Amino acid sequence: MRRLQRFLPSPETIQRNRWLRWLGPHLQHPRLWHFSRRGLALGMALGIFFGLLIPVAQIPFSAAAAVVLRANVPAAVASTLVTNPVTFGPVYYAAWRLGSALLGENVGSHQQPPALADAADAPAGASWWQRLKLGLAGVGKPLLLGLAILASGIGLLTYFGISWAWAAKVWWTRRRRLRAAADGSNGRRL
């Protein structure tokens, strides 16, 4: 647990953050900083959910949700980094493919999203805003559906996976202690 705590932001760092300062006194609750099974699992799940679902303002949304649900705030904030400049493209492409498949749209194995093709077909004098609107119109429904499913599914898997791993570690530690105690008491009798 201490290894994980080294990588997470401190309460002071989060409280000084300009995007999270508005949460003010709500960030003082001790459960928001305590490493418990439920708090850590929920914090990580919230961070991954918002990290996958929305492309901007992930940290404020995950921190606010963590405060409301009394989850671990540093875990929620840190796990939003699941999407970053390296993973953003593959995640959004996978979400678009998933959404297209669920909506029954015919997508070839090497077909690119329509937004990329349509944005290239924009009029020559089109501004970046017009190209962006044209591009988003092409991927809108499939991308939103795919992102919602990915964010919900991976968030739930994260919650249950961390809860299970925590419980397994507790069980394993107790089992080792009981074996050590049994071996120690057997050795004294001899």
Order of alpha helices (4+ residues) and beta strands (2+ residues): alpha-alpha-alpha-alpha-alpha-alpha-alpha-alpha
